[in-house]
Amino acid sequence: MIMKDVLSKEKRYCTNEDYILREIAGETILVPTGASADHFNGMLTLNETSRFLWELFRMPHTFEETVAAAQERYDDDNQSLESDIYDFVNESVMLGFLKEEE
């Protein structure tokens, strides 16, 4: 699947309240509710970094704010953190997990 760029680095993004975070059997799971459950049939397992980003986006953040917060928390020895966050946020916005602040 070819991903298009939908992320604007100037805009602020936050979690879509139709998705809730749950701990199930030691796994962090993102569960769709409401109208999102009709469009997204399934659940997502988040790794530790994805969970950090999800928790961060509970309050609106720009891309740059997100990268800065992640750089404070994680070592970025291979200089891929910004690119990885871009991919996560871009895909999450495209799929509706994150939304532009209103």
Backbone hydrogen bonds in HBPLUS format (Angstrom, degrees):
<---DONOR---> <-ACCEPTOR-->    atom                        ^
c    i                          cat <-CA-CA->   ^        H-A-AA   ^      H-
h    n   atom  resd res      DA  || num        DHA   H-A  angle D-A-AA Bond
n    s   type  num  typ     dist DA aas  dist angle  dist       angle   num
A0011-LYS N   A0008-SER O   3.30 MM   3  5.55 141.1  2.47 104.4 113.9     1
A0101-GLU N   A0012-ARG O   2.73 MM  89  5.48 167.4  1.75 155.3 151.8     2
A0013-TYR N   A0061-HIS O   2.82 MM  48  5.46 163.2  1.85 143.6 141.7     3
A0061-HIS N   A0013-TYR O   3.00 MM  48  5.46 151.5  2.09 141.5 146.5     4
A0014-CYS N   A0099-LYS O   2.91 MM  85  5.56 156.9  1.96 155.6 162.7     5
A0099-LYS N   A0014-CYS O   2.78 MM  85  5.56 163.6  1.81 163.9 169.2     6
A0015-THR N   A0057-PHE O   2.85 MM  42  5.48 144.9  1.97 137.1 136.9     7
A0016-ASN N   A0097-PHE O   2.85 MM  81  5.39 149.4  1.94 157.9 147.9     8
A0019-TYR N   A0016-ASN O   2.97 MM   3  5.90 163.7  1.99 131.2 133.4     9
A0033-THR N   A0018-ASP O   2.61 MM  15  5.05 140.0  1.77 160.5 171.3    10
A0020-ILE N   A0031-VAL O   2.90 MM  11  5.26 162.2  1.93 148.2 150.0    11
A0031-VAL N   A0020-ILE O   2.81 MM  11  5.26 170.5  1.82 156.7 158.6    12
A0022-ARG N   A0029-ILE O   2.81 MM   7  5.17 158.4  1.86 154.9 161.2    13
A0029-ILE N   A0022-ARG O   2.75 MM   7  5.17 176.5  1.75 165.1 166.3    14
A0024-ILE N   A0027-GLU O   2.86 MM   3  5.21 159.5  1.90 152.2 157.1    15
A0027-GLU N   A0024-ILE O   2.90 MM   3  5.21 161.8  1.93 116.4 122.3    16
A0046-LEU N   A0028-THR O   2.80 MM  18  5.46 164.5  1.83 152.5 157.9    17
A0030-LEU N   A0044-LEU O   2.73 MM  14  5.02 157.9  1.78 148.4 156.2    18
A0044-LEU N   A0030-LEU O   3.08 MM  14  5.02 163.1  2.11 139.4 144.8    19
A0037-ALA N   A0034-GLY O   3.12 MM   3  5.64 139.7  2.28 110.3 119.8    20
A0038-ASP N   A0035-ALA O   3.06 MM   3  5.38 140.1  2.23 104.2 115.2    21
A0039-HIS N   A0036-SER O   3.06 MM   3  5.16 133.4  2.29  99.3 111.8    22
A0040-PHE N   A0036-SER O   2.77 MM   4  5.84 155.1  1.83 160.5 167.6    23
A0051-ARG N   A0047-ASN O   2.90 MM   4  6.10 155.3  1.96 154.6 162.1    24
A0052-PHE N   A0048-GLU O   3.03 MM   4  6.25 155.5  2.09 141.7 148.2    25
A0053-LEU N   A0049-THR O   2.98 MM   4  6.31 160.5  2.02 152.0 156.5    26
A0054-TRP N   A0050-SER O   2.85 MM   4  6.08 157.6  1.90 147.4 154.0    27
A0055-GLU N   A0051-ARG O   2.85 MM   4  6.07 167.6  1.87 158.0 160.6    28
A0056-LEU N   A0052-PHE O   2.94 MM   4  6.15 153.2  2.01 145.8 153.8    29
A0057-PHE N   A0053-LEU O   2.95 MM   4  6.20 153.0  2.02 149.6 156.0    30
A0058-ARG N   A0055-GLU O   3.20 MM   3  5.40 161.4  2.24 106.1 110.2    31
A0059-MET N   A0056-LEU O   3.40 MM   3  6.36 169.0  2.41 121.8 123.3    32
A0066-THR N   A0062-THR O   3.06 MM   4  6.25 152.9  2.14 144.7 152.2    33
A0067-VAL N   A0063-PHE O   2.92 MM   4  6.25 160.0  1.97 155.6 160.6    34
A0068-ALA N   A0064-GLU O   2.97 MM   4  6.16 164.3  2.00 149.4 153.7    35
A0069-ALA N   A0065-GLU O   3.02 MM   4  6.21 158.1  2.07 144.9 150.4    36
A0070-ALA N   A0066-THR O   2.98 MM   4  6.19 158.6  2.02 150.0 156.1    37
A0071-GLN N   A0067-VAL O   2.85 MM   4  6.05 152.4  1.93 151.9 159.7    38
A0072-GLU N   A0068-ALA O   3.15 MM   4  6.39 139.0  2.32 140.2 150.0    39
A0073-ARG N   A0070-ALA O   3.08 MM   3  5.10 128.1  2.37  94.8 108.5    40
A0074-TYR N   A0070-ALA O   2.82 MM   4  5.89 161.8  1.85 161.1 165.3    41
A0079-GLN N   A0076-ASP O   3.09 MM   3  5.19 163.2  2.11 110.0 114.3    42
A0084-ASP N   A0080-SER O   2.85 MM   4  6.00 162.2  1.88 160.7 166.4    43
A0085-ILE N   A0081-LEU O   2.88 MM   4  6.06 159.6  1.92 154.8 160.1    44
A0086-TYR N   A0082-GLU O   2.91 MM   4  6.08 156.4  1.96 145.5 152.8    45
A0087-ASP N   A0083-SER O   3.00 MM   4  6.26 161.9  2.03 148.8 152.7    46
A0088-PHE N   A0084-ASP O   2.97 MM   4  6.22 161.7  2.01 147.3 152.3    47
A0089-VAL N   A0085-ILE O   2.85 MM   4  6.00 175.8  1.86 161.0 161.7    48
A0090-ASN N   A0086-TYR O   2.82 MM   4  5.84 166.7  1.84 154.2 158.9    49
A0091-GLU N   A0087-ASP O   2.96 MM   4  5.97 168.0  1.98 148.0 151.8    50
A0092-SER N   A0088-PHE O   2.90 MM   4  5.97 156.2  1.95 145.1 152.8    51
A0093-VAL N   A0089-VAL O   2.87 MM   4  6.02 152.8  1.94 152.5 158.6    52
A0094-MET N   A0090-ASN O   2.96 MM   4  6.15 164.5  1.98 149.1 154.0    53
A0095-LEU N   A0091-GLU O   2.90 MM   4  6.05 152.6  1.98 148.2 155.2    54
A0096-GLY N   A0092-SER O   3.02 MM   4  5.95 114.8  2.46 128.1 142.5    55
A0097-PHE N   A0092-SER O   2.78 MM   5  4.93 128.2  2.05 152.1 157.7    56
A0098-LEU N   A0092-SER O   3.12 MM   6  5.35 164.7  2.15 112.9 113.9    57
A0096-GLY N   A0093-VAL O   3.14 MM   3  5.03 145.3  2.27  96.5 106.9    58
